[in-house]
Amino acid sequence: MIAANAFPLYMPFTFRGISKKLGFDVKHEAKLSLDTDATRLVYPLESIQVVAPEQPLNIVWMVAESWRWDMLDPEIMPETWAFSQKGFRFMHHYSGGNGTRMGLFTMFYGLYGPYWFSFLAEQRSPIIMDILQDQAYQLGMYTSAKFSYPEFDKTIFAKVPKEFLHEHSEDQGWKADRRNVTDLVRFITNRDSSRPFMAFMFFESPHARYYFPEESIIREPYLQDFNYATMSLEDDIELIRNRYINSCHHLDSQFKRVLDFLEQEDLLKNTVVIITGDHGEEFMEKGRWGHNSEFHQEQIRVPLVLWVPGMGSGEVDRMTSHLDIPATLMPLIGVQNPAETYSLGHDLLGQEMRDYTIISDWSSIGYVGLNYKAVFPLGPGIPKDRITTKDDQMVEEPAIFFRSHRDELQKILLELGRFKSKG
């Protein structure tokens, strides 16, 4: 069944089909699938207990489109790199998806991507946003894309008043990023200093077709006439990649504007700063360009820089995930509950080690462990089960994975249903 996926237009030949042709009445048996319609959310698992801090921390949360892990480099992004040396830099960090929808969902909810469908249906916001609003945080949300696509205005920011959701979307993302940063800085400048604030921004500079101003050019040659109809991936991919690098260099300049402002205003002493990407971007290293197509390392690994006042700094060399972000932030805003009552993640600043993480797209999930990667479909249809090494190399005996990871796979099945109840 795994090999069948290599054949274009493969049509499955089943016993049920041939039996019907021979005149036998074969009863239909339901296939195993994730039934999102027959469940309701139980989120959180128990009432959240909060003791608001006497001196609440501000939060500045910056997410960049298609920002893969190896772009956080002292040459490509010197300003962000320098800031990462002051806080924590996570060396093996994974998004929760290979696209924007699952990437942002997992970092705000700490739950596996398939939960998205139920949260969208119920228009349930994440607990962290509910608590920040309960604690009278001033909110400034900015995006160089849209809050309505994916439907973050009906999930992550479902309870945030529309007047706090600001969009500047233009043909060239770097221009929108500049306008949004200006507005974000203005929001913080004009805030009520007696109350904490949260600022969120989604940057578009590294989104294909990777636009940038002339002063951001650090890689030449690059593909100057980037036309989807006339370009050749085989001939132009390195020139396209150079465009991407230049766009990431521009992204660095916009992160710098925010970080410099926080430092100049002496806000880093009481502000948590998160800098990460929604997902990665592949440049034909393993046969794909872009994202949202495979769970290749290039599409799912992203940078994560975390600054928490008074918590120190350093490189974190273990596996971490977007799933871990809520479990890290919630204690900082006074949540007393253990993380497992509201998420599937761990505190990034704690001692718990992660042996695997889960990546999701619209129709499948990917298990990423220390040695193996496995992809499974969420519902019925042509199977897409694939077993590789963590770094996407084929393995000779996939059955070894199933025998050695039976307990983990059972746990994942339970986790996919932990925050749901039938009825």
C-alpha positions in Angstrom: 0.0 0.0 0.0 2.9 2.4 0.7 4.5 1.6 -2.7 1.2 2.2 -4.5 1.5 5.9 -3.9 4.5 6.0 -6.3 2.2 5.3 -9.2 0.4 8.2 -10.8 -3.4 7.8 -11.1 -3.2 4.5 -9.1 -6.7 3.0 -8.6 -7.1 0.6 -5.7 -8.3 -2.9 -6.5 -10.4 -4.1 -3.5 -12.1 -7.3 -2.6 -15.3 -5.3 -2.0 -15.2 -4.0 -5.6 -14.6 -7.3 -7.3 -17.2 -9.1 -5.1 -19.9 -6.6 -6.2 -19.1 -7.3 -9.8 -19.5 -11.1 -9.1 -22.9 -10.5 -7.6 -22.2 -10.8 -3.9 -23.7 -8.4 -1.4 -20.8 -7.1 0.7 -21.8 -4.9 3.7 -20.0 -1.7 4.0 -17.7 -1.4 7.1 -16.8 2.0 8.3 -13.1 2.8 8.0 -11.0 4.1 10.9 -10.9 7.9 10.7 -10.8 11.0 12.8 -14.5 11.9 13.2 -14.5 15.6 13.9 -18.2 16.1 13.6 -19.2 13.6 16.3 -17.3 15.2 19.0 -17.4 18.3 21.2 -14.5 20.1 22.8 -13.6 19.6 26.4 -11.1 22.4 26.7 -9.6 22.9 29.2 -9.9 19.6 31.0 -10.5 21.4 34.3 -11.2 24.9 35.5 -8.2 27.2 35.0 -6.9 28.7 38.3 -5.1 32.0 37.9 -3.2 34.1 40.4 -2.5 37.3 38.5 1.2 38.5 39.0 1.7 41.6 41.0 3.9 42.9 38.2 2.5 41.4 35.0 4.8 41.0 32.0 4.1 42.5 28.6 4.2 40.2 25.6 5.6 40.9 22.1 4.9 38.0 19.8 6.4 38.1 16.3 5.8 35.4 13.7 7.3 35.4 10.2 5.8 33.7 7.2 7.9 30.8 5.7 10.9 31.5 8.0 13.0 28.3 8.1 15.6 27.6 10.8 18.8 28.1 8.9 18.0 31.7 8.0 18.7 32.7 11.6 22.3 33.2 10.7 24.8 36.0 11.7 25.3 37.0 8.1 21.7 36.8 6.8 20.0 38.1 10.0 22.7 39.8 12.1 20.3 41.8 14.3 18.0 38.9 15.2 21.0 36.7 15.7 22.5 39.2 18.2 19.3 39.4 20.1 19.1 35.6 20.2 22.4 35.6 22.1 20.7 37.6 24.9 17.9 35.1 25.4 17.2 31.5 24.5 17.7 30.1 21.0 16.2 26.8 20.3 18.3 24.8 17.9 15.9 22.0 17.0 12.5 23.6 17.0 9.6 22.4 15.0 6.4 24.1 13.8 3.1 22.2 14.4 2.4 22.2 10.7 3.9 22.8 7.2 1.4 25.7 6.6 0.3 28.9 8.3 -3.0 27.5 9.6 -1.6 24.7 11.6 1.6 26.5 12.5 -0.2 29.4 14.3 -2.9 27.1 15.7 -0.4 24.9 17.5 1.7 27.8 18.9 -1.4 29.5 20.5 -3.3 26.4 21.6 -0.6 23.8 22.3 -2.7 21.2 20.6 -2.2 19.0 17.6 -3.4 20.5 14.3 -6.4 18.2 13.7 -8.1 20.0 16.7 -8.3 23.0 14.4 -11.5 21.9 12.8 -13.4 21.6 16.1 -12.1 24.9 17.4 -13.1 26.6 14.2 -16.6 25.0 14.3 -17.1 26.2 17.9 -15.1 29.5 17.4 -13.2 28.8 20.6 -10.3 31.1 21.4 -7.2 29.8 23.1 -7.0 30.0 26.9 -4.0 32.3 26.8 -5.9 35.0 24.9 -8.9 34.7 27.3 -6.7 35.2 30.3 -4.9 38.2 28.8 -8.2 39.8 28.2 -9.4 38.9 31.7 -6.3 40.7 33.0 -7.1 43.8 31.0 -4.1 43.6 28.7 -4.0 46.2 26.0 -4.1 44.3 22.7 -2.5 45.4 19.4 -2.6 42.7 16.7 -1.0 43.3 13.3 -0.7 41.2 10.1 0.7 41.8 6.6 -1.7 39.1 5.4 -5.4 38.6 6.6 -6.9 37.7 9.9 -9.8 36.0 8.0 -7.7 33.6 5.9 -6.9 31.3 7.5 -9.8 32.0 9.9 -7.8 33.4 12.8 -10.6 35.9 13.5 -12.8 32.9 14.3 -10.2 30.9 16.3 -7.1 32.5 17.9 -8.5 36.0 18.0 -12.2 35.1 18.1 -12.8 37.1 21.3 -10.5 40.0 20.4 -12.6 43.1 19.4 -12.2 43.9 15.7 -10.8 47.3 16.4 -7.7 45.7 17.8 -7.1 43.6 14.6 -5.1 45.6 12.1 -4.2 44.6 8.5 -1.9 46.1 6.0 -1.7 43.7 3.1 0.0 44.8 -0.1 1.4 43.0 -3.2 4.9 43.2 -1.8 5.0 41.9 1.8 8.0 44.0 2.8 6.1 47.2 2.3 3.2 46.0 4.5 5.7 44.8 7.1 7.2 48.3 7.3 3.8 49.9 7.7 2.7 47.4 10.4 5.9 47.8 12.4 5.3 51.6 12.4 1.8 51.1 13.7 2.9 48.5 16.3 5.5 50.8 17.7 2.9 53.6 17.8 0.5 51.3 19.7 3.1 50.6 22.4 4.1 54.3 22.5 0.6 55.4 23.1 -0.4 52.7 25.5 -1.6 53.2 29.1 1.6 52.5 30.9 -0.3 51.5 34.1 -1.6 48.3 32.3 0.3 45.5 30.6 0.1 45.0 26.8 0.3 42.3 24.2 1.5 43.0 20.7 1.3 40.4 18.0 2.6 40.7 14.4 2.6 38.4 11.4 5.4 39.4 8.9 5.1 38.6 5.1 8.6 39.6 3.9 9.8 36.0 3.3 6.6 34.9 1.5 6.9 33.9 -2.2 7.7 35.7 -4.4 10.2 37.0 -1.8 10.1 40.7 -2.5 12.6 43.1 -0.9 14.0 46.6 -1.3 17.3 47.3 -3.0 19.1 47.9 0.3 18.3 44.4 1.5 20.3 42.7 -1.3 23.1 40.5 0.2 22.9 37.6 -2.3 23.5 38.0 -6.0 22.6 36.9 -8.6 18.9 36.5 -7.9 15.9 35.9 -10.2 14.9 39.4 -11.1 11.9 38.6 -13.3 10.0 36.2 -11.0 7.2 35.0 -13.2 5.4 31.8 -12.2 4.6 31.1 -15.9 8.1 31.5 -17.3 10.4 30.4 -14.5 12.1 27.1 -14.4 12.5 25.3 -11.1 15.3 23.2 -12.5 17.3 26.2 -13.8 16.3 29.0 -11.5 15.9 27.4 -8.0 19.2 28.8 -6.7 18.3 32.3 -8.0 15.0 32.0 -6.3 16.6 30.9 -3.1 18.8 34.0 -3.2 15.6 36.1 -3.5 14.4 34.3 -0.3 17.7 35.1 1.5 17.4 38.8 0.6 13.8 38.9 1.8 14.9 37.3 5.2 17.6 40.0 5.4 14.8 42.6 5.1 12.8 40.7 7.7 15.8 41.1 10.0 15.7 44.9 9.6 12.0 44.9 10.7 12.6 42.7 13.8 15.4 45.2 14.6 13.0 48.1 14.6 10.8 46.5 17.2 13.7 45.2 19.3 15.6 48.5 19.2 12.4 50.3 20.3 11.9 47.9 23.3 15.5 48.4 24.3 15.4 52.2 24.0 12.2 52.4 26.0 13.7 50.1 28.7 10.8 47.6 28.1 12.9 44.4 27.9 13.1 44.3 31.7 9.3 43.5 31.9 8.5 42.2 28.4 8.5 38.6 27.1 9.6 38.5 23.4 8.8 35.5 21.1 10.3 35.4 17.6 9.5 32.4 15.4 8.2 31.3 12.0 4.9 29.8 11.1 6.6 27.0 9.1 9.7 26.5 6.9 10.3 26.7 3.1 11.9 24.1 0.8 14.0 24.9 -2.2 14.0 21.5 -4.0 16.4 20.0 -1.5 14.1 17.0 -1.5 12.0 17.5 -4.6 9.6 20.3 -3.5 9.5 24.1 -3.6 7.7 26.1 -1.0 5.6 24.5 1.8 2.4 22.8 2.6 3.3 19.8 0.5 5.5 17.5 2.6 6.8 17.1 6.1 10.4 17.5 5.0 12.7 19.1 7.5 13.0 22.2 5.3 9.2 22.8 5.6 8.7 22.1 9.3 11.8 23.4 11.2 11.8 27.0 12.2 13.8 29.4 14.4 12.6 30.1 17.9 14.0 33.0 20.0 12.6 33.5 23.5 13.4 36.3 25.8 12.0 36.1 29.4 13.2 38.8 31.8 15.4 37.4 34.5 15.5 33.8 33.1 18.9 33.8 31.6 20.1 32.8 28.1 21.6 30.0 26.1 21.3 27.5 23.2 18.7 24.8 23.8 19.9 21.7 21.9 16.9 19.3 22.5 13.9 18.9 20.3 11.2 21.5 21.0 7.9 22.4 19.3 5.3 25.2 18.8 3.2 22.9 21.0 5.4 24.0 23.9 4.8 27.7 23.7 1.5 27.9 25.7 2.9 25.7 28.4 5.8 28.1 28.7 3.7 31.4 28.7 0.8 30.3 30.9 2.8 30.1 34.2 4.2 33.6 33.4 0.7 35.1 33.5 -0.3 33.3 36.7 -1.8 30.0 35.5 -1.5 27.4 38.3 -2.8 24.3 36.5 -0.4 21.7 35.1 0.2 22.1 31.4 -1.5 18.7 30.5 -4.9 20.2 31.5 -4.8 22.7 28.7 -2.2 21.6 26.1 0.0 18.8 24.7 3.2 20.7 25.2 5.9 21.2 27.8 7.5 24.2 29.4 10.4 25.2 27.2 12.2 26.5 30.3 11.6 23.3 32.3 13.5 20.0 32.4 11.0 17.8 30.5 12.5 16.2 27.4 10.5 15.7 24.2 11.1 12.4 22.4 8.8 13.2 19.5 6.6 15.9 18.1 3.5 16.0 15.8 3.2 18.0 12.6 -0.1 18.4 10.8 -1.5 19.6 7.5 -5.1 19.6 6.2 -5.4 15.9 5.9 -2.6 14.1 7.6 -0.3 14.1 10.6 3.4 13.5 10.8 5.2 11.9 13.7 8.8 13.2 14.1 10.9 11.3 16.5 14.6 11.2 17.4 15.3 8.7 14.6 12.1 8.2 12.5 9.5 10.2 10.8 6.1 8.8 9.9 3.1 10.3 8.0 -0.4 9.0 8.4 -3.7 10.1 6.8 -6.4 11.5 9.1 -9.4 10.0 7.4 -10.4 7.4 4.8 -9.0 7.4 1.3 -5.9 6.2 -0.4 -3.3 5.5 2.3 -0.3 7.8 2.5 1.6 6.1 5.3 5.3 6.9 4.8 8.2 5.9 7.1 11.6 7.6 6.8 14.4 8.7 9.0 14.0 12.0 10.8 16.0 13.6 8.0 13.7 12.2 5.3 15.8 9.3 4.1 14.0 6.1 3.1 14.3 3.1 5.5 14.6 -0.4 4.4 12.3 -2.0 6.9 9.4 0.3 7.9 7.9 -2.5 10.0 10.7 -2.0 12.5 9.3 1.5 13.3 5.8 0.1 14.1 7.2 -2.6 16.3 9.5 -0.3 18.3 7.0 2.7 18.5 3.8 0.9 19.4 3.4 2.6 22.8 4.1 6.1 21.4 1.6 5.6 18.6 -1.1 4.5 21.0 -0.3 7.6 23.2 -0.7 9.9 20.1 -4.1 8.3 19.3 -5.2 9.1 22.9 -3.8 12.7 22.6 -5.8 13.3 19.4 -8.9 12.7 21.5 -7.9 13.9 24.9 -9.7 17.3 24.6 -12.9 15.9 23.0 -15.9 14.1 24.3 -18.5 12.1 22.3 -22.0 13.5 22.4 
